[in-house]
Amino acid sequence: MAGKIDTNTLRTLVREALREALAAPSGVETAPGGLGFPGEMRAALNAGRPARMRIEIGSADDLNAFARDIARASEHEDLKAAIVGGAVRFELSGAASPAPAPRPSETPADAPPQRAGAFALDTGILSETRVAEIGRTHSRIVVGHEVVMTPLARDKARELKIELVRQKP
């Protein structure tokens, strides 16, 4: 029977295995001693759907660093698909405060949300998630002839009373 491995040795082995499994491709930097932004995003995706990434943006430098992190993450096809598909949600942390909620007397419960006119989507895929996001601010989606529209997207649009208009080729 083999001897037991001490806890610290086991932790070190697990960290090394994670670093190797989540290693960035050549040319992509990771944070020293950590998984880097792509690794953190992958870990958040593995933890649950939708993944929530807390981002602190208190200055223009923070914003530029976040933009570079997104560019690095998009070099990984799985992470790029997760970002574009809405599986990863970014939340501001720190200084940014949420907008105050409207008082009940200002917005009746049965009042429809205030939405702008049309949103044009020329390429890509119109998914249920995308319809829900667009529906927060628009009442109509003009879909290009090359856009693939999922059946769940149509159902969601009907549910949210969003008009879908397909452009002619």
Legacy VTK file of the C-alpha trace (Angstrom):
# vtk DataFile Version 3.0
C-alpha trace
ASCII
DATASET POLYDATA
POINTS 169 float
0.000 0.000 0.000
1.365 3.415 -1.005
1.933 6.203 1.531
-0.336 9.235 1.777
0.460 12.492 -0.032
0.540 15.513 2.204
-2.057 18.231 1.529
0.413 20.909 0.394
2.029 18.556 -2.141
-1.397 17.631 -3.481
-2.354 21.315 -3.826
0.879 22.039 -5.682
0.254 19.152 -8.085
-3.318 20.312 -8.741
-2.130 23.896 -9.411
0.481 22.641 -11.883
-2.098 20.456 -13.642
-4.489 23.420 -13.907
-1.743 25.687 -15.262
-0.938 23.117 -17.949
-4.601 22.492 -18.798
-5.437 26.193 -18.995
-2.156 27.302 -20.547
-2.428 30.227 -22.923
-1.275 29.821 -26.528
2.089 31.327 -27.394
2.067 35.107 -27.431
-0.797 35.369 -24.928
0.183 36.705 -21.533
-1.242 35.476 -18.266
-1.155 37.233 -14.943
1.870 36.267 -12.866
1.042 33.452 -10.456
-2.532 33.221 -11.754
-4.645 31.822 -14.531
-4.887 35.081 -16.439
-8.122 36.472 -17.856
-8.766 33.569 -20.280
-8.204 31.055 -17.477
-10.447 32.970 -15.094
-13.155 33.130 -17.759
-12.868 29.398 -18.463
-13.082 28.669 -14.725
-16.196 30.865 -14.445
-17.775 29.031 -17.392
-17.061 25.682 -15.751
-18.582 26.896 -12.468
-22.014 27.539 -13.926
-24.150 29.068 -16.630
-24.242 31.966 -17.284
-20.730 32.762 -16.164
-20.430 36.077 -14.341
-17.154 37.975 -14.501
-16.774 40.906 -12.111
-14.828 43.712 -13.751
-13.521 46.789 -11.963
-13.261 49.837 -14.192
-12.354 52.980 -12.334
-10.218 54.691 -14.961
-9.360 54.788 -18.648
-6.373 52.511 -17.926
-8.716 49.905 -16.403
-10.958 50.106 -19.465
-7.984 49.676 -21.815
-6.735 46.698 -19.797
-10.199 45.101 -20.001
-10.304 45.633 -23.772
-6.893 43.931 -24.099
-8.106 41.048 -21.908
-11.153 40.558 -24.149
-8.918 40.602 -27.234
-6.685 37.929 -25.656
-9.682 35.810 -24.659
-11.091 36.010 -28.193
-7.983 34.195 -29.452
-9.542 31.093 -27.849
-12.457 29.957 -30.039
-14.443 28.514 -27.109
-14.154 31.732 -25.106
-14.959 33.887 -28.126
-18.112 31.832 -28.739
-19.070 32.114 -25.063
-18.658 35.913 -25.096
-20.544 36.411 -28.371
-23.249 33.925 -27.411
-23.920 35.600 -24.070
-22.714 32.694 -21.900
-20.323 35.110 -20.195
-21.798 38.133 -18.461
-19.635 41.035 -17.311
-20.614 42.923 -14.177
-19.080 46.134 -12.933
-17.746 46.062 -9.417
-16.516 48.841 -7.201
-17.211 52.507 -7.911
-20.054 52.130 -10.403
-23.426 52.331 -8.693
-26.585 50.933 -10.263
-29.264 53.274 -11.526
-31.990 53.906 -8.983
-35.085 51.752 -9.417
-38.246 53.608 -10.457
-40.754 54.232 -7.712
-43.918 52.137 -7.952
-46.060 55.243 -8.445
-43.987 56.240 -11.504
-44.264 52.920 -13.359
-47.472 50.899 -13.201
-46.940 47.135 -12.999
-48.829 46.484 -16.232
-47.050 49.211 -18.240
-44.941 47.901 -21.146
-41.221 48.683 -21.046
-40.147 51.837 -22.844
-38.269 50.690 -25.945
-36.736 52.407 -28.944
-37.563 51.547 -32.548
-35.735 48.990 -34.689
-32.484 47.139 -34.139
-30.708 45.962 -37.315
-28.862 42.641 -37.277
-27.046 41.960 -40.555
-24.925 38.876 -39.805
-24.569 36.062 -37.318
-27.113 34.117 -35.319
-30.206 35.458 -33.617
-30.614 33.365 -30.472
-33.140 33.460 -27.665
-30.589 35.182 -25.416
-29.838 37.804 -28.048
-33.554 38.520 -28.559
-33.973 39.042 -24.810
-30.999 41.444 -24.719
-32.174 43.430 -27.744
-35.756 43.412 -26.446
-34.750 45.407 -23.382
-34.178 48.476 -25.534
-35.902 47.838 -28.898
-39.391 46.820 -29.995
-38.434 45.588 -33.467
-35.544 43.556 -34.898
-34.733 43.858 -38.587
-32.959 40.617 -39.518
-30.616 40.469 -42.521
-31.069 37.710 -45.102
-27.823 35.990 -43.989
-28.781 35.845 -40.301
-29.693 32.437 -38.880
-32.691 32.679 -36.572
-33.302 29.897 -34.048
-36.835 28.668 -33.302
-36.377 29.659 -29.643
-35.513 33.188 -30.791
-38.848 33.385 -32.630
-40.671 32.092 -29.548
-38.906 34.593 -27.278
-39.713 37.472 -29.650
-43.382 36.453 -29.651
-43.352 36.217 -25.837
-41.758 39.679 -25.457
-43.952 41.176 -28.198
-40.953 42.061 -30.362
-41.577 42.330 -34.073
-39.165 40.336 -36.269
-38.733 41.618 -39.825
-36.671 39.616 -42.336
-34.882 41.677 -45.034
-35.168 40.494 -48.616
-31.915 39.425 -50.360
LINES 1 170
169 0 1 2 3 4 5 6 7 8 9 10 11 12 13 14 15 16 17 18 19 20 21 22 23 24 25 26 27 28 29 30 31 32 33 34 35 36 37 38 39 40 41 42 43 44 45 46 47 48 49 50 51 52 53 54 55 56 57 58 59 60 61 62 63 64 65 66 67 68 69 70 71 72 73 74 75 76 77 78 79 80 81 82 83 84 85 86 87 88 89 90 91 92 93 94 95 96 97 98 99 100 101 102 103 104 105 106 107 108 109 110 111 112 113 114 115 116 117 118 119 120 121 122 123 124 125 126 127 128 129 130 131 132 133 134 135 136 137 138 139 140 141 142 143 144 145 146 147 148 149 150 151 152 153 154 155 156 157 158 159 160 161 162 163 164 165 166 167 168
